[in-house]
Amino acid sequence: MDDKDKFDKPLSPEDITNPEETAAETPSSTPETSREEKIETEWAKALHLDYDPEEARRRAEEINSRASAQTPPPMPNQEQQTANEWPPRNEPPAPAPQPFENVPQPAPYHQPEPMPQTYLVWSVLATVFCCLIPGIVAIIYSTMVSSKYYAKDYEGSKKASEMAQYWIIASVVLGVITAAVYLPLSLLA
């Protein structure tokens, strides 16, 4: 019987009582070994581990004794509790401290105003298709809008948005004027 077949099927009485296999597989084959010890021994052999059933039994008993030692004592009855009560009943109990008594309250949440439009796409298009220098200035102001907004300078971001819009218009107007002047001159020449 190879090892793979041995672990795929459950143990049968023949496997447990066969003296040739059990003597070869288990280090101490005594008749009182249980089925669980056989399984543990076979697992240890398959995993190439040293397994001692006596050591395993001793460790299990040690763990059980520690668990029983950690159980809490029983609750005292009412007579014992009143005799040992602190503070005595004739004194009123001290008031419990309030945990958040002197902590400053947070400011109410202030909803920021929405970010102004950046006009970045229009700035790039005006730079490429119309006039270069005013378009570059428009790009600079367009990028300043989001920077100032996230720095909580809401007025500065509004102003930068307006300036970007003005420079886009200037770039388009200068581009149209340049085209209006350049095209007729190029046709005459």
Accessible surface in RSA format (square Angstrom, percent):
REM  Atomic radii and reference values for relative SASA: ProtOr
REM  Chains: A
REM  Algorithm: Lee & Richards
REM  Probe-radius: 1.40
REM  Slices: 20
REM RES _ NUM      All-atoms   Total-Side   Main-Chain    Non-polar    All polar
REM                ABS   REL    ABS   REL    ABS   REL    ABS   REL    ABS   REL
RES MET A   1   130.80  67.7  43.96  29.1  86.84 206.8  56.48  48.0  74.32  98.5
RES ASP A   2    85.73  60.1  72.80  72.5  12.93  30.6  45.10 106.1  40.63  40.5
RES ASP A   3    88.88  62.3  85.04  84.6   3.84   9.1  26.78  63.0  62.10  61.9
RES LYS A   4   147.33  71.9 136.54  83.8  10.79  25.7 102.81  92.5  44.52  47.4
RES ASP A   5    78.96  55.3  76.71  76.4   2.25   5.3  17.15  40.4  61.81  61.6
RES LYS A   6    24.43  11.9  20.32  12.5   4.11   9.8  11.22  10.1  13.21  14.1
RES PHE A   7    80.00  40.0  50.65  31.4  29.35  76.4  53.97  32.7  26.03  74.5
RES ASP A   8   103.94  72.8  69.11  68.8  34.83  82.4  29.65  69.8  74.29  74.1
RES LYS A   9    91.06  44.4  82.01  50.3   9.05  21.5  58.92  53.0  32.13  34.2
RES PRO A  10   105.18  76.7  89.15  81.3  16.03  58.3 100.26  82.8   4.92  30.6
RES LEU A  11    27.85  15.5  11.69   8.4  16.15  40.6  11.69   8.2  16.15  43.5
RES SER A  12    30.10  25.4  27.34  36.5   2.75   6.3  27.57  58.7   2.53   3.5
RES PRO A  13    98.81  72.0  95.40  87.0   3.41  12.4  98.54  81.4   0.26   1.6
RES GLU A  14   121.97  70.0 117.36  88.8   4.61  11.0  65.93 127.5  56.03  45.7
RES ASP A  15    27.43  19.2  20.52  20.4   6.91  16.3   8.45  19.9  18.98  18.9
RES ILE A  16    52.67  30.0  44.73  33.3   7.95  19.1  45.18  32.5   7.50  20.3
RES THR A  17   102.06  72.6  79.75  80.8  22.31  53.2  70.47  94.7  31.59  47.7
RES ASN A  18    48.44  33.4  43.30  41.8   5.14  12.4  10.82  26.0  37.62  36.4
RES PRO A  19    90.28  65.8  83.68  76.3   6.60  24.0  88.64  73.2   1.64  10.2
RES GLU A  20   128.60  73.8 113.74  86.0  14.86  35.4  71.59 138.5  57.01  46.5
RES GLU A  21    60.44  34.7  57.21  43.3   3.24   7.7  28.71  55.5  31.74  25.9
RES THR A  22    15.60  11.1  15.12  15.3   0.49   1.2   7.31   9.8   8.29  12.5
RES ALA A  23    66.30  61.0  45.73  70.6  20.57  46.8  47.33  66.7  18.97  50.2
RES ALA A  24    85.00  78.2  47.65  73.5  37.35  85.0  58.59  82.5  26.41  69.9
RES GLU A  25    33.22  19.1  22.51  17.0  10.71  25.5   6.31  12.2  26.92  22.0
RES THR A  26    15.00  10.7   8.39   8.5   6.61  15.8   9.29  12.5   5.71   8.6
RES PRO A  27   102.65  74.8  57.72  52.6  44.92 163.3  70.98  58.6  31.66 196.8
RES SER A  28    55.45  46.9  47.22  63.0   8.24  19.0  43.71  93.1  11.74  16.4
RES SER A  29    59.23  50.1  29.90  39.9  29.33  67.6   8.71  18.5  50.52  70.8
RES THR A  30    57.04  40.6  50.67  51.4   6.38  15.2  47.29  63.5   9.76  14.8
RES PRO A  31   136.56  99.5  98.45  89.7  38.11 138.5 111.32  91.9  25.23 156.8
RES GLU A  32   139.89  80.3 108.87  82.4  31.02  73.8  70.09 135.6  69.80  57.0
RES THR A  33    29.23  20.8  16.25  16.5  12.98  30.9  14.68  19.7  14.55  22.0
RES SER A  34    49.42  41.8  40.68  54.3   8.74  20.1  42.21  89.9   7.21  10.1
RES ARG A  35   108.20  45.4 101.18  51.6   7.03  16.7  37.96  51.9  70.25  42.6
RES GLU A  36   111.53  64.0 110.16  83.3   1.37   3.3  54.31 105.0  57.22  46.7
RES GLU A  37    26.67  15.3  26.46  20.0   0.21   0.5  13.67  26.4  13.00  10.6
RES LYS A  38    16.86   8.2  15.86   9.7   0.99   2.4  11.46  10.3   5.39   5.7
RES ILE A  39    63.66  36.2  63.46  47.3   0.20   0.5  63.66  45.8   0.00   0.0
RES GLU A  40    79.21  45.5  74.92  56.7   4.29  10.2  30.67  59.3  48.54  39.6
RES THR A  41     9.63   6.8   8.99   9.1   0.64   1.5   5.48   7.4   4.15   6.3
RES GLU A  42    18.81  10.8  17.67  13.4   1.14   2.7   4.44   8.6  14.37  11.7
RES TRP A  43   142.15  57.0 142.15  68.8   0.00   0.0 122.63  65.4  19.52  31.7
RES ALA A  44     8.20   7.5   6.04   9.3   2.16   4.9   7.77  10.9   0.43   1.1
RES LYS A  45   101.63  49.6  89.97  55.2  11.66  27.8  73.12  65.8  28.51  30.4
RES ALA A  46    43.47  40.0  16.04  24.8  27.43  62.4  27.10  38.2  16.37  43.4
RES LEU A  47   104.28  58.1  87.06  62.3  17.22  43.3  90.14  63.3  14.14  38.0
RES HIS A  48   168.78  92.2 136.23  94.7  32.56  83.3 100.70 103.8  68.09  79.2
RES LEU A  49   108.16  60.2  93.77  67.1  14.39  36.2  96.60  67.8  11.57  31.1
RES ASP A  50   157.95 110.6 122.21 121.6  35.73  84.5  42.42  99.8 115.53 115.2
RES TYR A  51    47.56  22.2  32.54  18.5  15.02  39.1  33.85  25.4  13.70  16.9
RES ASP A  52    77.46  54.3  70.38  70.0   7.09  16.8  27.76  65.3  49.71  49.6
RES PRO A  53    10.36   7.6   8.70   7.9   1.66   6.0   8.87   7.3   1.49   9.3
RES GLU A  54   109.77  63.0 104.94  79.4   4.83  11.5  52.02 100.6  57.75  47.1
RES GLU A  55    57.49  33.0  55.07  41.7   2.43   5.8  27.95  54.1  29.54  24.1
RES ALA A  56    36.15  33.2  25.13  38.8  11.02  25.1  31.13  43.8   5.02  13.3
RES ARG A  57    97.70  41.0  91.93  46.9   5.77  13.7  59.64  81.5  38.07  23.1
RES ARG A  58   119.03  50.0 115.97  59.1   3.06   7.3  69.15  94.5  49.88  30.2
RES ARG A  59   143.06  60.1 142.49  72.6   0.57   1.4  37.44  51.2 105.62  64.0
RES ALA A  60    50.42  46.4  44.72  69.0   5.70  13.0  49.83  70.2   0.58   1.5
RES GLU A  61   108.61  62.4 103.26  78.1   5.35  12.7  42.40  82.0  66.21  54.1
RES GLU A  62    71.39  41.0  65.13  49.3   6.26  14.9  29.64  57.3  41.76  34.1
RES ILE A  63   104.28  59.3 103.47  77.1   0.81   2.0 103.62  74.6   0.66   1.8
RES ASN A  64    98.90  68.2  93.15  90.0   5.74  13.8  26.01  62.6  72.89  70.4
RES SER A  65    64.49  54.5  55.10  73.5   9.40  21.6  46.86  99.8  17.64  24.7
RES ARG A  66   128.73  54.0 127.10  64.8   1.63   3.9  56.44  77.1  72.29  43.8
RES ALA A  67    59.59  54.8  47.86  73.9  11.73  26.7  53.00  74.6   6.59  17.5
RES SER A  68    72.05  60.9  57.47  76.7  14.58  33.6  45.11  96.1  26.94  37.7
RES ALA A  69    84.22  77.4  46.61  71.9  37.61  85.6  58.27  82.1  25.96  68.8
RES GLN A  70   141.39  79.1 112.73  82.4  28.66  68.2  43.14  91.8  98.25  74.5
RES THR A  71    89.63  63.7  73.78  74.8  15.84  37.8  56.73  76.2  32.90  49.7
RES PRO A  72   113.74  82.9  93.42  85.2  20.32  73.9  98.69  81.5  15.05  93.5
RES PRO A  73   114.13  83.2  95.45  87.0  18.69  67.9 102.19  84.4  11.94  74.2
RES PRO A  74   123.23  89.8 100.67  91.8  22.56  82.0 112.09  92.5  11.14  69.2
RES MET A  75   173.08  89.6 149.02  98.6  24.06  57.3 115.76  98.4  57.31  75.9
RES PRO A  76    72.58  52.9  55.44  50.5  17.14  62.3  61.85  51.1  10.73  66.7
RES ASN A  77    84.93  58.6  72.43  70.0  12.50  30.1  41.89 100.8  43.04  41.6
RES GLN A  78   117.62  65.8 110.60  80.8   7.02  16.7  58.52 124.6  59.10  44.8
RES GLU A  79   134.84  77.4 126.89  96.0   7.94  18.9  57.99 112.2  76.85  62.7
RES GLN A  80    98.64  55.2  93.93  68.6   4.71  11.2  32.64  69.5  66.00  50.1
RES GLN A  81    99.32  55.5  93.58  68.4   5.74  13.7  23.96  51.0  75.37  57.2
RES THR A  82    64.97  46.2  46.97  47.6  18.00  42.9  32.08  43.1  32.89  49.7
RES ALA A  83    85.77  78.9  45.13  69.6  40.64  92.5  57.19  80.5  28.58  75.7
RES ASN A  84   122.29  84.3  95.36  92.2  26.93  64.8  32.49  78.2  89.80  86.8
RES GLU A  85    59.72  34.3  40.67  30.8  19.05  45.4  29.62  57.3  30.10  24.6
RES TRP A  86   207.67  83.3 180.83  87.5  26.84  63.0 154.33  82.3  53.35  86.5
RES PRO A  87    56.56  41.2  53.42  48.7   3.14  11.4  53.42  44.1   3.14  19.5
RES PRO A  88    50.08  36.5  44.58  40.6   5.50  20.0  49.26  40.7   0.82   5.1
RES ARG A  89   181.57  76.2 147.76  75.3  33.81  80.5  71.23  97.4 110.34  66.9
RES ASN A  90   134.23  92.6  95.05  91.9  39.18  94.3  47.44 114.2  86.79  83.9
RES GLU A  91    98.10  56.3  92.89  70.3   5.21  12.4  27.37  52.9  70.73  57.8
RES PRO A  92   118.24  86.2  98.32  89.6  19.92  72.4 104.20  86.0  14.04  87.2
RES PRO A  93   107.74  78.5  92.90  84.7  14.85  54.0  93.90  77.5  13.84  86.0
RES ALA A  94    90.57  83.3  60.50  93.4  30.06  68.4  65.86  92.8  24.70  65.4
RES PRO A  95   127.35  92.8 103.29  94.2  24.06  87.5 114.25  94.3  13.10  81.4
RES ALA A  96    77.44  71.2  58.95  91.0  18.49  42.1  63.50  89.4  13.94  36.9
RES PRO A  97   123.89  90.3 101.72  92.7  22.17  80.6 112.88  93.2  11.01  68.4
RES GLN A  98   116.48  65.1 102.50  74.9  13.98  33.3  29.43  62.6  87.05  66.0
RES PRO A  99   106.87  77.9  73.03  66.6  33.85 123.0  85.32  70.4  21.55 133.9
RES PHE A 100   152.67  76.4 139.86  86.6  12.80  33.3 141.20  85.6  11.47  32.8
RES GLU A 101   122.09  70.1  89.55  67.7  32.54  77.5  39.17  75.8  82.92  67.7
RES ASN A 102   138.76  95.7 106.82 103.2  31.94  76.9  40.28  96.9  98.48  95.2
RES VAL A 103    79.20  52.1  70.48  63.8   8.72  21.0  72.07  62.6   7.13  19.3
RES PRO A 104   117.49  85.6  96.96  88.4  20.53  74.6 108.52  89.6   8.97  55.8
RES GLN A 105   146.01  81.6 121.15  88.5  24.86  59.2  59.36 126.3  86.65  65.7
RES PRO A 106   117.28  85.5  91.92  83.8  25.36  92.2 103.49  85.4  13.79  85.7
RES ALA A 107    87.49  80.4  59.21  91.4  28.29  64.4  65.17  91.8  22.32  59.1
RES PRO A 108   124.00  90.4 103.34  94.2  20.65  75.1 114.53  94.6   9.47  58.9
RES TYR A 109   181.10  84.6 145.71  82.9  35.39  92.1 121.77  91.5  59.33  73.1
RES HIS A 110   140.78  76.9 125.88  87.5  14.91  38.1  89.39  92.1  51.40  59.8
RES GLN A 111   130.61  73.0 115.77  84.6  14.84  35.3  54.67 116.4  75.94  57.6
RES PRO A 112    42.57  31.0  36.86  33.6   5.71  20.7  36.86  30.4   5.71  35.5
RES GLU A 113    65.67  37.7  58.40  44.2   7.28  17.3  28.79  55.7  36.88  30.1
RES PRO A 114   116.92  85.2 101.03  92.1  15.89  57.8 109.67  90.6   7.24  45.0
RES MET A 115    74.78  38.7  50.24  33.2  24.54  58.4  50.24  42.7  24.54  32.5
RES PRO A 116    28.53  20.8  15.65  14.3  12.88  46.8  27.11  22.4   1.42   8.8
RES GLN A 117   111.79  62.5  96.64  70.6  15.15  36.1  38.44  81.8  73.35  55.6
RES THR A 118    37.30  26.5  35.49  36.0   1.81   4.3  15.15  20.3  22.15  33.5
RES TYR A 119    46.05  21.5  41.09  23.4   4.95  12.9  22.39  16.8  23.65  29.2
RES LEU A 120    72.59  40.4  71.03  50.8   1.57   3.9  71.03  49.9   1.57   4.2
RES VAL A 121   105.79  69.6 102.04  92.4   3.75   9.0 104.77  91.0   1.02   2.8
RES TRP A 122   148.85  59.7 148.15  71.7   0.70   1.6 124.92  66.6  23.94  38.8
RES SER A 123     0.00   0.0   0.00   0.0   0.00   0.0   0.00   0.0   0.00   0.0
RES VAL A 124    64.81  42.6  64.81  58.7   0.00   0.0  64.81  56.3   0.00   0.0
RES LEU A 125    73.41  40.9  72.39  51.8   1.03   2.6  72.72  51.1   0.69   1.9
RES ALA A 126     4.56   4.2   1.20   1.9   3.36   7.6   3.95   5.6   0.61   1.6
RES THR A 127    16.95  12.1  12.36  12.5   4.59  10.9  12.36  16.6   4.59   6.9
RES VAL A 128   102.67  67.6  71.08  64.3  31.60  76.1  77.00  66.9  25.68  69.6
RES PHE A 129   154.20  77.1 122.48  75.9  31.72  82.5 125.75  76.2  28.44  81.4
RES CYS A 130    48.91  37.0  20.97  23.4  27.95  65.7   2.17   5.5  46.74  50.4
RES CYS A 131    32.07  24.3  28.45  31.7   3.62   8.5   4.88  12.4  27.18  29.3
RES LEU A 132   111.36  62.0 105.70  75.6   5.66  14.2 105.70  74.2   5.66  15.2
RES ILE A 133   130.03  74.0 129.29  96.3   0.74   1.8 129.63  93.3   0.40   1.1
RES PRO A 134     7.92   5.8   7.91   7.2   0.01   0.0   7.92   6.5   0.00   0.0
RES GLY A 135     0.00   0.0   0.00   N/A   0.00   0.0   0.00   0.0   0.00   0.0
RES ILE A 136    79.92  45.5  79.92  59.5   0.00   0.0  79.92  57.5   0.00   0.0
RES VAL A 137    40.04  26.3  40.04  36.3   0.00   0.0  40.04  34.8   0.00   0.0
RES ALA A 138     0.00   0.0   0.00   0.0   0.00   0.0   0.00   0.0   0.00   0.0
RES ILE A 139    47.48  27.0  47.48  35.4   0.00   0.0  47.48  34.2   0.00   0.0
RES ILE A 140    93.65  53.3  92.20  68.7   1.46   3.5  93.65  67.4   0.00   0.0
RES TYR A 141    57.04  26.6  57.04  32.5   0.00   0.0  19.27  14.5  37.77  46.6
RES SER A 142     1.35   1.1   0.00   0.0   1.35   3.1   0.00   0.0   1.35   1.9
RES THR A 143    66.25  47.1  59.56  60.4   6.69  15.9  51.38  69.0  14.87  22.5
RES MET A 144    61.60  31.9  60.40  40.0   1.20   2.8  50.61  43.0  10.99  14.6
RES VAL A 145     0.00   0.0   0.00   0.0   0.00   0.0   0.00   0.0   0.00   0.0
RES SER A 146    35.06  29.6  34.95  46.6   0.11   0.3  13.34  28.4  21.72  30.4
RES SER A 147    72.87  61.6  57.24  76.4  15.63  36.0  37.95  80.8  34.92  48.9
RES LYS A 148    66.39  32.4  64.88  39.8   1.51   3.6  27.41  24.7  38.98  41.5
RES TYR A 149    29.30  13.7  27.42  15.6   1.88   4.9  15.50  11.7  13.80  17.0
RES TYR A 150   161.04  75.2 133.97  76.2  27.07  70.4 101.01  75.9  60.03  74.0
RES ALA A 151    76.92  70.7  43.34  66.9  33.59  76.4  55.17  77.7  21.75  57.6
RES LYS A 152   154.35  75.3 134.90  82.8  19.45  46.3  79.64  71.7  74.71  79.6
RES ASP A 153    62.20  43.6  57.24  57.0   4.95  11.7  23.12  54.4  39.08  39.0
RES TYR A 154    49.44  23.1  46.58  26.5   2.86   7.4  34.34  25.8  15.10  18.6
RES GLU A 155   122.18  70.1 117.90  89.2   4.28  10.2  63.30 122.4  58.88  48.1
RES GLY A 156    12.64  15.6   0.00   N/A  12.64  15.6  11.48  31.5   1.16   2.6
RES SER A 157     0.34   0.3   0.34   0.5   0.00   0.0   0.00   0.0   0.34   0.5
RES LYS A 158    88.72  43.3  87.24  53.5   1.47   3.5  49.27  44.3  39.45  42.0
RES LYS A 159   124.50  60.7 122.86  75.4   1.64   3.9  78.25  70.4  46.25  49.3
RES ALA A 160     3.09   2.8   0.94   1.4   2.15   4.9   2.73   3.8   0.36   0.9
RES SER A 161     9.19   7.8   9.19  12.3   0.00   0.0   2.17   4.6   7.02   9.8
RES GLU A 162    79.42  45.6  78.85  59.7   0.57   1.4  24.74  47.9  54.68  44.6
RES MET A 163    50.78  26.3  50.78  33.6   0.00   0.0  41.19  35.0   9.59  12.7
RES ALA A 164     0.00   0.0   0.00   0.0   0.00   0.0   0.00   0.0   0.00   0.0
RES GLN A 165    73.68  41.2  73.68  53.9   0.00   0.0   9.35  19.9  64.34  48.8
RES TYR A 166   128.51  60.0 123.32  70.2   5.19  13.5  85.65  64.4  42.86  52.8
RES TRP A 167    83.48  33.5  82.94  40.1   0.54   1.3  80.85  43.1   2.62   4.3
RES ILE A 168    18.24  10.4  18.24  13.6   0.00   0.0  18.24  13.1   0.00   0.0
RES ILE A 169    95.75  54.5  93.98  70.0   1.77   4.3  95.75  68.9   0.00   0.0
RES ALA A 170    34.93  32.1  28.17  43.5   6.76  15.4  34.77  49.0   0.17   0.4
RES SER A 171     0.00   0.0   0.00   0.0   0.00   0.0   0.00   0.0   0.00   0.0
RES VAL A 172    61.47  40.4  61.47  55.6   0.00   0.0  61.47  53.4   0.00   0.0
RES VAL A 173    74.22  48.8  72.22  65.4   2.00   4.8  74.18  64.5   0.04   0.1
RES LEU A 174    79.79  44.4  79.78  57.1   0.01   0.0  79.78  56.0   0.01   0.0
RES GLY A 175    10.49  12.9   0.00   N/A  10.49  12.9   4.81  13.2   5.68  12.7
RES VAL A 176    95.12  62.6  91.55  82.9   3.57   8.6  94.23  81.9   0.88   2.4
RES ILE A 177    91.91  52.3  90.51  67.4   1.39   3.4  91.91  66.2   0.00   0.0
RES THR A 178    79.98  56.9  74.92  75.9   5.06  12.1  61.96  83.2  18.01  27.2
RES ALA A 179    46.12  42.4  40.57  62.6   5.55  12.6  45.85  64.6   0.27   0.7
RES ALA A 180    62.87  57.8  43.88  67.7  18.99  43.2  54.85  77.2   8.02  21.2
RES VAL A 181    85.85  56.5  80.93  73.3   4.92  11.8  85.15  74.0   0.69   1.9
RES TYR A 182   143.77  67.1 142.37  81.0   1.40   3.6  99.59  74.8  44.18  54.5
RES LEU A 183   106.94  59.6 106.94  76.5   0.00   0.0 106.94  75.1   0.00   0.0
RES PRO A 184    67.64  49.3  64.17  58.5   3.47  12.6  67.18  55.5   0.46   2.9
RES LEU A 185   107.10  59.6 102.12  73.1   4.99  12.5 102.34  71.9   4.76  12.8
RES SER A 186    52.55  44.4  26.95  36.0  25.60  59.0  28.44  60.6  24.11  33.8
RES LEU A 187   151.17  84.2 122.74  87.8  28.43  71.5 124.92  87.7  26.25  70.6
RES LEU A 188   150.66  83.9 118.28  84.6  32.38  81.4 121.19  85.1  29.47  79.3
RES ALA A 189   119.20 109.6  52.57  81.1  66.63 151.6  83.49 117.6  35.71  94.6
END  Absolute sums over single chains surface
CHAIN  1 A    15475.1      13182.6       2292.5      10239.8       5235.2
END  Absolute sums over all chains
TOTAL         15475.1      13182.6       2292.5      10239.8       5235.2
